[in-house]
Amino acid sequence: MRVRARAFLALGLAACACAKPSPRQPEPVPTAERRDTLVLPPSPLIEPSPLPAERVYASVRLAFVGDINLGTATLPDGVPPDSGRGLLDRARPSLKGDLVVGNFEGVLADSGTPTKCLERVPQPKGRRARKQQPVDSFTVRPNCYAFRTPTMLAPRLVEAGFTHMNLANNHANDLGLAGRASTERILDSLGIRLYGPLGRIAVDSVRRGDSVTTVGLIGFTTYPYAYDLLDIERSAAVVDSMRPLVDLLIVTFHGGSEGAKAVHTGEVAESLGSEPRGDLRRWARAVIDSGADAVIGHGPHVLRGIEFYRGRLIAYSLGNFLTYRGFNLAGPLGITGVLQLEFADNRTLKRARVIPMFQAPQRGPLADPDRRALDLIRQLSSEDFGPTGAVVTESGEVRPPVPPPGTTP
């Protein structure tokens, strides 16, 4: 019995030993290669951003004139009657454009003495003078050209259609810093954009529906309160720095010799007496090379020729436009006009036109039936610039010269 019991016990232990579970094997760890192939849960669908639409530019119409002086309180009978109403009436139909630009010669202010005309009075000499503390006194030098335009005349600019005024010229400083500040304040209050002083560059947008073109205006002259055209390298750098910021870049300047004999644009640096007034051909071409789309000049008080350089228009002087008092208007000094430019929606010059006018003393610009401005610009463009001179038609169209056969324009 005991033997059988032992046998059954052995068999039971063997059975228990056979039924015991084997140790659990560790699960395999995915390798880096396997992790890369793991299937991730689907992410939300992200629509790709649409490509930006191609920029569409607007066509731009511009109008330019030369020197403007509405009147001056520094000369006898220098202020027009009735606050100057009517002086620009005959020119208004031609002053049409998205930007209408003139050169304001003088200072807008109702008080102040022209600092450039002050002359020190000699002090007395001798024993009596030595006993007194010397005090400088001044008087206004006669025949000094300085212009203080009463502020009541300024609205005539708005009524005529002007949108922009250049203040880079020799008469902008006739009353010093205070005069320049007064002029800027008055123009700003009227909504007229100004440019020319250091740091003042006009940038405007022209819109037509969904199309838009930004236009920049920079003014240069030969004085330290404005961008200086005597420094050609720096002028080119200023233009180059503005080029990427606008679609159209127009540069204007006030320089060159003055007077009836100054109709020709020389090939060397010009001066007025001992005052340097710029190497205008070299300067204008340098700013074209730096990115200007057109260059418009004034300063000599007469019209000058127009040339095309690298396909860009350079008008070297638009002369006097409205100079009520203190300016000689005899002969070529009284011949003037409006230069209209139209740029197409691809930002190339589509059309240029001169509307001929003339100035009668104290009457403002008038239409010229004799079209003397066209004859003068045509003659000077040919004589001064030859193969690069503009072609001026009888209707006033200003066109690039026709290149000789076999050459590339």
GUVO-365192 format. One record per residue (C-alpha): x negated, y, z; residue in three letters. Coordinates in steps of 0.001 Angstrom, whole numbers, plus 500000, padded with zeros to 6 digits. Layout:
residues N
XYZALA ...
***
This chain:
residues 409
500000500000500000MET 497281502391500891ARG 495451501598497643VAL 498557502348495596ARG 499086505566497552ALA 495563506630496879ARG 496066505902493167ALA 499217507980493004PHE 497400510832494858LEU 494521510728492374ALA 496899510788489483LEU 498783513751490968GLY 495600515718491474LEU 494538514949487940ALA 497889516116486658ALA 497634519347488628CYS 494129519869487313ALA 495338519418483758CYS 498238521891484181ALA 496048524777485570LYS 495933527730483038PRO 492586528602481464SER 490977532025482241PRO 492411534970480132ARG 490188536024477265GLN 489502539818476887PRO 491245541525473928GLU 488942542627471141PRO 488020546316471134VAL 488528547954467720PRO 485277549047466140THR 484819552535464698ALA 485460551137461275GLU 488728549625462386ARG 489797552822464198ARG 489406554705460952ASP 491908552471459305THR 494531552728462020LEU 497915553830460763VAL 498999557135462349LEU 502571558221462805PRO 503863560415459973PRO 503453564190460517SER 506063566790459566PRO 505898567857455929LEU 503958571162455510ILE 504731573113452355GLU 501627574650450716PRO 501536578483450675SER 502489579917447297PRO 499695581575445346LEU 499830585382445478PRO 501492586983442497ALA 499210588742440051GLU 498819592437440862ARG 500834594737438615VAL 499592598303438223TYR 501669601383437519ALA 500909603881434806SER 499731607242436157VAL 500215610781434822ARG 497899613550435981LEU 497705617287435258ALA 494668619486435953PHE 494012623228435794VAL 491053625436436658GLY 490670628309439121ASP 493667629676441023ILE 493732632895443038ASN 497255634095443749LEU 496076637514444955GLY 493747639034447519THR 494115641603450281ALA 490430642498449965THR 490940644540446759LEU 493184647525446006PRO 496469646413444449ASP 495250642865444891GLY 498525641412446177VAL 501259640831443579PRO 504722642315444159PRO 507633640176445329ASP 505254637689446992SER 504028636510443601GLY 507357635100442454ARG 507407634495438728GLY 503628634319438209LEU 503700630604437445LEU 507141630349435856ASP 505851630096432291ARG 503351627384433207ALA 505729625240435251ARG 506982623063432332PRO 503383621963431685SER 502592621200435321LEU 504132617752435261LYS 502600614588436618GLY 502355612165439507ASP 499458614325440699LEU 499149618009439686VAL 495753619374440692VAL 494211622854440826GLY 491127624546442268ASN 492044627092444943PHE 489594630007444806GLU 489711631923448087GLY 491066631661451605VAL 494665631537452813LEU 494771633838455845ALA 496497637011457043ASP 493534638459458924SER 489775638287459066GLY 486801639998457462THR 484842638236454735PRO 481610637193456456THR 479730637030453169LYS 480361640756452593CYS 479188642027455977LEU 476144644277455883GLU 474181645308458972ARG 474138649066459640VAL 470561650322460295PRO 469945651346463920GLN 468694654893464738PRO 465017655240465471LYS 463068657450467878GLY 462882658116471625ARG 466639658447472081ARG 467335655118470361ALA 464761653359472559ARG 466603654489475712LYS 469787652733474582GLN 470440649029474302GLN 470487648327470528PRO 473820647019469342VAL 474198645532465860ASP 477055646941463821SER 478258645947460375PHE 480095647376457409THR 481691645664454410VAL 479396645746451394ARG 481123647336448352PRO 481682645334445165ASN 481505642093447082CYS 483676639309445708TYR 485496637698448609ALA 489132636735448512PHE 491673636593451321ARG 495035635450449998THR 498049636322452196PRO 499803633191453369THR 503174634423452040MET 501886633652448525LEU 501124629986449222ALA 504681628642448561PRO 504284629621444917ARG 501976626610444533LEU 504685624200445677VAL 507328625848443511GLU 505092625477440446ALA 504695621741441038GLY 501180621452442454PHE 500580618419444638THR 496816618695445286HIS 494288621520445737MET 490523621291445572ASN 488612623309448195LEU 485095622435447078ALA 484101625803445614ASN 482100628950446396ASN 485058631054447614HIS 486458628517450090ALA 484000629882452677ASN 484695633587452181ASP 485948633896455779LEU 483677631249457239GLY 484780628261459275LEU 487912629992460586ALA 489004630795457047GLY 488511627239455878ARG 490546625959458837ALA 493341628428458055SER 493469627372454409THR 493635623701455307GLU 496353624313457895ARG 498561626264455482ILE 498221623746452653LEU 498899620850455015ASP 502033622587456308SER 503339622911452738LEU 502754619256451958GLY 499991619991449452ILE 497214617417449678ARG 493747618940449807LEU 490339617492449148TYR 486781618764448735GLY 485585619559452279PRO 483249616961453750LEU 485346614045454920GLY 488429615048452919ARG 489005612601450057ILE 492574612330448781ALA 493996608838448257VAL 497566608478446982ASP 499758605644445706SER 501796605929442519VAL 504733603486442438ARG 507038602455439622ARG 509360599683440753GLY 507168596828441992ASP 504067598295440343SER 501608600443442273VAL 498301602174441549THR 496136603921444130THR 494413607102442969VAL 491409608714444657GLY 490250612353444267LEU 486768613537445300ILE 485587617149444909GLY 481960618284444624PHE 480260621690444590THR 476882623181445552THR 477515624219449163TYR 476882622411452472PRO 480512622357453642TYR 481471620097450719ALA 480113617117448821TYR 476958618451447148ASP 476489617943443417LEU 472888619184443634LEU 472024615813445204ASP 472749613475442311ILE 471679610307444093GLU 473914610959447079ARG 476811612012444815SER 476548608680443031ALA 476504606861446385ALA 479697608644447525VAL 481493607654444326VAL 480179604104444529ASP 481432603755448110SER 484963604824447091MET 485171602730443939ARG 486317599462445616PRO 488982601263447660LEU 491127602683444835VAL 492383601651441412ASP 491700604994439706LEU 488933607334440846LEU 488908610941439592ILE 485989613245440380VAL 486214617038440120THR 483450619609440496PHE 482891623355440795HIS 479532624365439370GLY 477579625839436502GLY 476740629349435441SER 479490631981435169GLU 480805634536432713GLY 481750634983429086ALA 478340633739427937LYS 478626630522429966ALA 480851628631427517VAL 478106626168426556HIS 477135623213428743THR 473359623179428873GLY 471096620141428898GLU 469144621467431882VAL 470020622553435414ALA 472088625752435536GLU 471935628675437944SER 473748631878438835LEU 470998634383439468GLY 468675632575441853SER 471391630213443070GLU 471201626643441704PRO 474514625488440224ARG 473758621958439090GLY 472402619806436282ASP 475936619086435176LEU 475417616688432282ARG 473109614434434271ARG 475323614653437372TRP 478603613922435538ALA 477177610916433749ARG 475708609601437002ALA 479092609622438742VAL 480651607912435702ILE 477951605237435979ASP 478904604858439657SER 482563604218438915GLY 484460607458438208ALA 487282607041435678ASP 487249610734434670ALA 485366613916435624VAL 487057617333435603ILE 485116620594436072GLY 485647624280436798HIS 483509627155438015GLY 482142629014434954PRO 485484630938434595HIS 485624629880430933VAL 486648626760429075LEU 483884624357428100ARG 483641621339425841GLY 484845617797426527ILE 482865614641425912GLU 483442610894426261PHE 480686609009428053TYR 480995605214428233ARG 484621605691427217GLY 485327608041430156ARG 486453611652429718LEU 484345614519431089ILE 485862618023430885ALA 483065620397431885TYR 485267623399432716SER 488953624293432640LEU 488253628002433192GLY 490525630479434985ASN 494177629463435296PHE 495826632062437539LEU 493478634752438843THR 495626637748439699TYR 493001640289440756ARG 489233640539440874GLY 488519638324437853PHE 487572639543434388ASN 490011638184431803LEU 488475639659428651ALA 487726637423425668GLY 487132633752426536PRO 487617634510430249LEU 491373634795429686GLY 491770631612427625ILE 493041628685429644THR 495240625600429538GLY 496555622496431271VAL 494765619167430827LEU 497191616243430994GLN 495887612679431387LEU 497897609472431241GLU 496429606158432370PHE 498122602948431214ALA 499100600101433514ASP 495732598451432791ASN 494033601569434252ARG 492523602740430978THR 493014606229429574LEU 496004606059427271LYS 496385609714426373ARG 494746613095426979ALA 496190616414425931ARG 495413620118426374VAL 498326622571426479ILE 496872625942425400PRO 497640629040427456MET 496157632456428160PHE 496179634985430991GLN 497439638519430651ALA 496200640778433476PRO 498395640440436582GLN 500986638353434715ARG 499850634781435204GLY 499365632067432559PRO 501441632291429384LEU 501931629981426410ALA 499474630838423635ASP 500991630768420131PRO 497492631183418662ASP 496285628022420442ARG 492899629570421116ARG 492066627042423837ALA 492200624200421320LEU 489929625998418854ASP 487422626837421584LEU 487297623353423116ILE 487037621758419655ARG 484117624013418713GLN 482234623583421993LEU 482756619814422103SER 481200619469418680SER 478351621942419204GLU 477335620795422671ASP 477849617026422529PHE 477717616027418867GLY 478488612291418543PRO 479957612043422070THR 482092615189421746GLY 485865614833421976ALA 488100615184418944VAL 490810617807419557VAL 493756617704417184THR 495993620582416160GLU 498661619309418551SER 496239619343421478GLY 495526615609421666GLU 492040614886423023VAL 490577611696421574ARG 487268609854421771PRO 484956610443418822PRO 485123607992415946VAL 481933605897416025PRO 479854605769412843PRO 480409602701410642PRO 478604599621411884GLY 478246600811415475THR 480011599703418633THR 482099602412420360PRO 
***
